[in-house]
């Protein structure tokens, strides 16, 4: 007798169980809360809680941006800038960053200034970039403070002033920017204020990206001090974490031995 097996049924994927705080963000987003719509979009871009879905993230940012919400326009700008969930389009990135800036979003203003500074999606315009960075800096945006410090340090479109640069690096560092902290520490070390410099490098360590970690490694490698050795070990540990996260051989690339 022929045995007829049961027809296989297509199983639905098990629902994703989200932590309570993430589920709360989704519920508020679904109910029309603008901040949570942007936050949920960011989760869809890159999160351990759900599978990345840049196209859906773009949709959520678009929904929030329909109201003129600045942070949503900033994230749309980033999507167009980097090709997240949509074809890369620098002109559209400029458009949305400008919309974000008009709405008072400092990240949108900063990102627009970066495009002016680099000539991406529009003609390079350093005076315009500096103007935008200055607005952000005076509004308390730490990364903008760091950039205008660089303008003063290098004398880009304005009179060079190490004194003003130092002051803005200090303000950037105190406002929490890891790049500002590294730059401020570098100047302090050059001035012989090593103890203070090491303190700021230590504060920069937890959030620093690979490029700043490399710069910190280069600066600290020539300093003979017990705390410098501790920070150097921390740099290597942070780079190992980055290596594991990005699956790139960061250590070999920058030439740091483990």
C-alpha positions in Angstrom: 0.0 0.0 0.0 1.3 3.4 -0.9 1.7 5.7 2.0 0.7 9.3 1.1 2.6 11.7 3.3 1.0 14.8 4.6 1.3 17.9 2.5 4.0 20.2 4.0 2.6 23.4 5.2 4.5 26.7 4.8 5.3 27.8 8.3 5.1 31.4 9.1 8.2 32.9 10.6 8.0 33.3 14.4 7.1 36.8 15.4 10.0 38.9 16.6 9.9 39.5 20.3 11.0 43.1 21.0 12.2 44.4 24.3 9.6 46.5 26.0 11.3 49.8 25.4 11.7 49.0 21.6 8.1 47.8 21.4 7.0 51.1 23.0 8.9 53.0 20.3 7.2 51.0 17.6 3.7 51.5 19.1 4.2 55.3 19.4 5.6 55.4 15.8 2.5 53.5 14.6 0.3 56.0 16.5 1.9 59.0 14.7 4.5 60.2 17.1 7.2 62.0 15.0 10.2 61.4 17.3 9.4 57.7 17.6 8.9 57.4 13.8 12.4 58.6 13.4 13.7 56.4 16.2 12.0 53.3 14.7 13.5 54.2 11.3 16.9 54.3 12.9 16.3 50.9 14.5 15.4 49.5 11.1 18.6 50.8 9.7 20.9 49.2 12.2 19.8 47.3 15.3 20.3 44.0 17.1 16.6 43.8 17.7 15.3 43.5 14.1 16.6 42.5 10.7 18.0 45.6 8.9 15.4 47.0 6.5 16.7 50.3 5.0 13.8 50.6 2.6 11.3 50.5 5.5 13.4 52.9 7.4 13.3 55.3 4.5 9.5 55.0 4.5 9.2 55.8 8.2 11.5 58.9 7.8 9.3 60.0 4.8 6.2 59.7 6.9 7.6 61.9 9.6 9.1 64.4 7.2 5.7 65.1 5.6 5.0 67.3 8.7 8.2 69.2 8.2 9.9 67.5 11.2 13.6 68.5 11.1 15.1 65.2 12.4 13.2 63.2 9.8 14.5 65.4 7.0 18.0 65.0 8.3 17.6 61.2 8.2 16.2 61.4 4.7 19.2 63.4 3.8 21.5 60.7 5.2 19.6 58.0 3.3 20.1 59.9 0.0 23.7 60.8 1.0 24.7 57.2 1.6 22.2 55.2 -0.4 20.3 53.7 2.5 17.1 52.2 1.2 17.1 54.5 -1.8 19.5 55.3 -4.7 22.2 57.6 -3.7 21.4 61.2 -4.8 23.5 64.0 -3.4 21.2 66.7 -4.7 18.3 65.2 -2.7 20.6 64.9 0.3 21.3 68.6 0.0 17.5 69.3 -0.3 16.6 67.4 2.9 19.6 68.6 5.0 18.5 72.1 4.0 14.9 71.4 5.1 16.2 70.0 8.4 18.3 73.1 8.9 15.4 75.4 8.2 13.4 73.5 10.8 16.2 74.1 13.4 17.7 70.6 13.4 21.4 71.1 14.2 22.4 67.7 12.8 20.8 68.6 9.5 22.6 72.0 9.5 25.9 70.2 10.3 25.5 67.7 7.5 24.5 70.4 5.0 27.7 72.3 6.0 29.8 69.2 5.4 28.4 69.0 1.9 29.2 72.7 1.3 32.7 72.1 2.7 33.4 69.1 0.5 31.5 70.2 -2.6 29.2 67.2 -2.6 25.9 67.7 -4.4 26.6 71.4 -4.9 29.6 73.7 -5.5 32.1 73.9 -2.8 31.5 77.0 -0.7 33.8 77.2 2.4 32.4 80.6 3.6 28.8 79.1 3.5 30.0 76.0 5.3 31.7 78.1 8.0 28.6 80.2 8.4 26.5 77.0 9.0 29.0 75.5 11.4 29.1 78.8 13.4 25.3 78.7 13.8 25.4 75.2 15.0 28.4 75.9 17.3 26.7 78.8 18.9 23.6 76.7 19.4 25.6 74.2 21.3 26.3 71.5 18.7 29.6 69.9 19.8 30.8 68.6 16.4 30.2 72.0 14.8 32.4 73.5 17.5 35.2 71.1 16.6 34.9 72.0 12.9 35.1 75.8 13.4 38.1 75.3 15.6 39.7 73.6 12.7 38.8 76.5 10.5 40.6 78.8 12.9 43.5 76.5 13.4 44.1 76.2 9.6 43.0 79.7 8.6 40.3 78.5 6.2 38.5 81.5 4.8 39.1 83.4 8.1 42.2 84.8 9.8 44.2 82.0 11.5 44.0 82.1 15.3 45.4 79.3 17.5 43.9 81.0 20.5 40.3 80.9 19.2 40.8 77.4 17.8 42.0 76.2 21.3 38.9 77.8 22.9 36.5 76.1 20.5 38.3 72.7 20.9 37.8 73.1 24.6 34.1 73.9 24.2 33.7 70.9 21.9 35.5 68.6 24.3 33.4 69.8 27.2 30.3 69.3 25.2 31.1 65.7 24.6 32.5 65.4 21.1 35.3 62.7 20.9 37.0 64.5 18.0 37.0 67.7 20.0 38.4 65.8 23.0 41.2 64.4 20.9 42.1 67.7 19.3 41.9 69.5 22.7 44.1 66.9 24.3 46.7 67.1 21.5 47.1 70.9 22.0 47.2 70.4 25.8 50.0 67.9 25.4 51.9 70.2 23.1 51.6 72.9 25.8 53.1 70.5 28.3 49.8 70.0 30.2 50.2 66.2 29.9 48.0 65.2 32.9 45.0 67.2 31.5 45.7 65.9 28.0 45.6 62.3 29.2 42.4 62.9 31.0 40.7 64.1 27.8 42.1 61.3 25.7 40.7 58.9 28.2 37.3 60.6 27.9 37.5 60.4 24.1 38.1 56.6 24.1 34.6 55.1 24.6 33.0 56.7 21.6 36.0 57.3 19.3 35.8 55.9 15.7 38.7 54.0 14.1 40.2 57.1 12.5 40.4 59.0 15.9 41.5 55.8 17.7 44.4 55.6 15.2 45.3 59.3 15.7 45.2 58.8 19.5 47.4 55.7 19.2 49.9 57.8 17.2 50.0 60.6 19.7 50.1 58.4 22.8 52.7 56.0 21.5 55.5 58.5 22.0 54.4 59.5 25.5 56.1 57.8 28.5 53.5 57.7 31.2 51.7 54.9 33.0 48.3 56.4 32.1 49.3 56.6 28.5 50.0 52.9 28.5 46.5 52.2 30.0 44.8 54.3 27.3 46.8 52.6 24.6 45.6 49.2 25.8 42.1 50.6 25.8 42.5 51.8 22.2 43.5 48.3 21.1 40.5 46.8 22.9 38.2 49.3 21.3 39.6 48.5 17.8 39.1 44.8 18.4 35.5 45.5 19.1 35.2 47.5 15.9 37.0 44.7 14.1 34.5 42.1 15.3 31.5 44.4 14.5 32.6 45.4 11.0 34.4 42.1 10.2 37.3 44.1 8.8 41.0 43.6 9.6 41.3 47.0 11.2 44.4 46.0 13.2 46.4 44.9 10.1 45.3 48.0 8.2 46.5 50.5 10.7 49.6 48.5 11.8 48.9 48.2 15.5 50.2 45.0 17.0 48.0 43.3 19.6 
